Amino acid sequence: MADQQLTCRDCGNTFAFTEGEQEFYASRNLSAPQRCKDCRTARKSQRLSTRQMFPAVCAKCGAQCEVPFQPRPVEEGGKPVLCKDCFMAQRSAEGK
């Protein structure tokens, strides 16, 4: 596979879709990107900045935190909520 030049659907600039990127996308059955890196980054930032956050208390360390979903009490079938630090520590310990 040779590098491809694609046109960004947002800004209209061309960008390289490298051989390595093509292999990565193909291995995960993804379609080719439609936006350049700058436009993808801007779109992701916009999406994250408009996300509603909800207050919660970490089930592990007790710290106040915010999460991007409405937590339900464990007594009502909800799952324990972890702050970002505890979540990342647990994820690392699980090897993911």
Backbone as numpy.savetxt, mean C-alpha at the origin, in Angstrom:
# Nx Ny Nz CAx CAy CAz Cx Cy Cz
12.81 -10.03 -23.93 11.97 -8.85 -23.93 12.85 -7.60 -23.93
12.53 -6.67 -24.77 13.24 -5.39 -24.79 12.45 -4.37 -23.98
13.15 -3.34 -23.52 12.46 -2.25 -22.82 11.39 -1.66 -23.73
10.29 -1.25 -23.13 9.20 -0.63 -23.88 9.06 0.82 -23.44
8.65 1.69 -24.35 8.34 3.06 -24.02 6.82 3.18 -23.96
6.29 3.51 -22.79 4.86 3.65 -22.59 4.51 5.12 -22.40
3.27 5.48 -22.64 2.80 6.84 -22.46 1.91 6.90 -21.22
2.21 7.82 -20.32 1.46 7.98 -19.07 0.06 8.52 -19.39
-0.96 7.89 -18.82 -2.34 8.30 -19.07 -2.68 9.62 -18.39
-1.90 10.04 -17.38 -2.19 11.29 -16.67 -1.45 12.48 -17.27
-0.14 12.38 -17.41 0.66 13.53 -17.85 1.04 13.48 -19.33
0.91 12.32 -19.96 1.21 12.20 -21.38 2.68 12.01 -21.69
3.55 12.00 -20.70 4.98 11.78 -20.92 5.24 10.29 -21.16
6.30 10.01 -21.88 6.69 8.62 -22.08 7.61 8.18 -20.94
7.55 6.91 -20.62 8.41 6.36 -19.58 8.81 4.95 -19.97
9.95 4.51 -19.45 10.47 3.19 -19.79 9.82 2.13 -18.91
9.40 1.06 -19.55 8.91 -0.15 -18.88 9.99 -1.19 -19.15
10.92 -1.31 -18.20 12.12 -2.10 -18.43 11.83 -3.59 -18.51
12.80 -4.30 -19.02 12.69 -5.75 -19.14 12.44 -6.39 -17.78
13.18 -5.92 -16.77 13.00 -6.45 -15.42 11.61 -6.18 -14.87
11.10 -4.98 -15.12 9.75 -4.64 -14.67 8.72 -5.50 -15.40
8.93 -5.73 -16.68 8.01 -6.56 -17.46 7.96 -7.97 -16.89
9.12 -8.52 -16.54 9.17 -9.87 -15.97 8.45 -9.91 -14.62
8.67 -8.87 -13.79 8.02 -8.78 -12.48 6.51 -8.75 -12.65
6.02 -7.86 -13.53 4.58 -7.74 -13.76 4.01 -9.06 -14.30
4.70 -9.67 -15.24 4.22 -10.93 -15.85 4.17 -12.04 -14.81
5.16 -12.11 -13.91 5.19 -13.17 -12.91 4.03 -13.08 -11.92
3.44 -11.90 -11.82 2.31 -11.69 -10.91 0.99 -11.46 -11.66
1.02 -11.75 -12.96 -0.17 -11.59 -13.81 -0.76 -10.19 -13.75
0.11 -9.18 -13.71 -0.33 -7.79 -13.69 -0.24 -7.21 -15.09
-1.11 -6.27 -15.40 -1.03 -5.59 -16.69 0.03 -4.49 -16.58
0.49 -4.02 -17.71 1.53 -2.98 -17.75 1.02 -1.71 -17.06
1.91 -0.96 -16.41 1.49 0.28 -15.75 0.98 1.29 -16.77
0.01 2.08 -16.37 -0.55 3.10 -17.25 -0.09 4.49 -16.87
0.61 4.58 -15.73 1.09 5.87 -15.25 2.60 5.80 -15.00
3.27 6.94 -15.21 4.70 7.02 -14.92 4.90 7.00 -13.40
6.13 6.81 -12.98 6.43 6.72 -11.55 5.98 7.95 -10.78
6.23 9.15 -11.33 5.82 10.38 -10.63 4.31 10.45 -10.46
3.55 10.11 -11.50 2.09 10.15 -11.42 1.56 9.06 -10.49
2.19 7.87 -10.47 1.78 6.82 -9.53 2.01 7.27 -8.10
3.15 7.89 -7.85 3.46 8.38 -6.50 2.47 9.46 -6.08
2.17 10.39 -6.98 1.22 11.47 -6.67 -0.16 10.90 -6.38
-0.57 9.94 -7.17 -1.89 9.33 -6.99 -1.97 8.58 -5.66
-0.91 7.88 -5.31 -0.88 7.16 -4.03 -0.93 8.14 -2.86
-0.17 9.23 -2.94 -0.18 10.24 -1.88 -1.56 10.84 -1.71
-2.21 11.13 -2.83 -3.56 11.69 -2.78 -4.53 10.71 -2.12
-4.43 9.45 -2.49 -5.31 8.43 -1.93 -5.10 8.30 -0.42
-3.85 8.33 0.01 -3.56 8.18 1.43 -3.98 9.41 2.23
-3.86 10.59 1.63 -4.20 11.81 2.37 -5.70 11.98 2.56
-6.51 11.34 1.74 -7.96 11.46 1.86 -8.58 10.30 2.64
-7.77 9.37 3.07 -8.27 8.20 3.79 -8.73 8.62 5.19
-9.93 8.20 5.57 -10.43 8.49 6.90 -9.75 7.57 7.90
-9.30 8.15 9.00 -8.63 7.37 10.04 -9.52 7.36 11.29
-9.43 6.28 12.06 -10.24 6.10 13.25 -9.34 5.89 14.46
-9.71 6.47 15.62 -8.90 6.28 16.82 -9.02 4.85 17.35
-7.92 4.37 17.93 -7.91 3.02 18.50 -6.84 2.96 19.59
-6.88 1.89 20.35 -5.87 1.63 21.38 -5.21 0.31 21.03
-3.88 0.30 20.98 -3.14 -0.90 20.63 -3.38 -1.99 21.67
-3.73 -3.18 21.21 -4.00 -4.31 22.10 -2.74 -4.85 22.75
-1.58 -4.53 22.17 -0.33 -5.07 22.70 0.34 -4.12 23.69
0.52 -2.85 23.28 1.26 -1.91 24.14 0.38 -0.86 24.80
-0.89 -0.76 24.38 -1.82 0.19 24.99 -1.71 1.61 24.48
-0.89 1.84 23.47 -0.70 3.20 22.93 -1.92 3.62 22.12
-2.20 4.92 22.15 -3.24 5.50 21.29 -2.70 5.49 19.86
-3.55 5.14 18.90 -3.12 5.12 17.51 -4.32 5.40 16.61
-4.07 5.48 15.33 -5.14 5.64 14.35 -5.02 4.53 13.32
-6.16 4.02 12.89 -6.19 2.95 11.90 -7.17 3.32 10.78
-6.96 2.78 9.56 -7.81 3.15 8.42 -9.12 2.36 8.33
-9.61 1.85 9.45 -10.88 1.12 9.47 -11.53 1.36 10.82
-12.83 1.18 10.88 -13.56 1.36 12.13 -13.39 0.10 12.97
-12.59 0.18 14.06 -12.39 -1.03 14.87 -13.66 -1.40 15.64
-13.88 -2.71 15.73 -15.00 -3.22 16.52 -14.43 -3.83 17.80
-15.16 -3.71 18.91 -14.69 -4.34 20.15 -14.54 -5.84 19.99
-13.54 -6.41 20.64 -13.29 -7.85 20.57 -14.52 -8.62 21.05
-15.21 -8.06 22.05 -16.40 -8.72 22.60 -17.51 -8.84 21.55
-17.46 -7.98 20.52 -18.49 -8.00 19.48 -17.98 -8.68 18.20
-16.92 -9.48 18.32 -16.41 -10.21 17.18 -15.28 -9.52 16.44
-14.85 -8.36 16.94 -13.74 -7.65 16.31 -12.40 -8.29 16.64
-11.41 -7.93 15.88 -10.06 -8.45 16.12 -9.24 -7.40 16.87
-8.23 -7.83 17.64 -7.37 -6.87 18.35 -6.67 -5.95 17.34
-6.57 -4.68 17.70 -5.93 -3.68 16.86 -4.52 -3.43 17.39
-3.55 -3.37 16.47 -2.17 -3.09 16.85 -1.75 -1.74 16.27
-0.91 -1.00 17.02 -0.33 0.22 16.48 0.67 -0.17 15.39
1.13 0.80 14.66 2.03 0.51 13.54 3.30 -0.20 14.02
3.89 0.27 15.13 5.13 -0.33 15.62 4.93 -1.80 16.02
3.86 -2.08 16.76 3.59 -3.46 17.17 3.23 -4.34 15.98
2.47 -3.78 15.03 2.11 -4.53 13.84 3.36 -4.92 13.05
4.26 -3.95 12.84 5.48 -4.23 12.09 6.38 -5.22 12.83
6.46 -5.10 14.16 7.27 -6.04 14.94 6.70 -7.46 14.84
5.38 -7.59 14.90 4.76 -8.90 14.77 4.97 -9.47 13.38
4.85 -8.61 12.38 5.03 -9.05 10.99 6.46 -9.54 10.77
7.45 -8.81 11.34 8.86 -9.23 11.21 9.11 -10.55 11.90
8.48 -10.73 13.07 8.68 -11.96 13.83 8.08 -13.17 13.09
7.03 -12.92 12.30 6.41 -14.00 11.53 7.17 -14.29 10.25
8.13 -13.41 9.92 8.95 -13.63 8.73 8.29 -13.20 7.44
7.37 -12.24 7.51 6.67 -11.79 6.29 7.14 -10.44 5.87
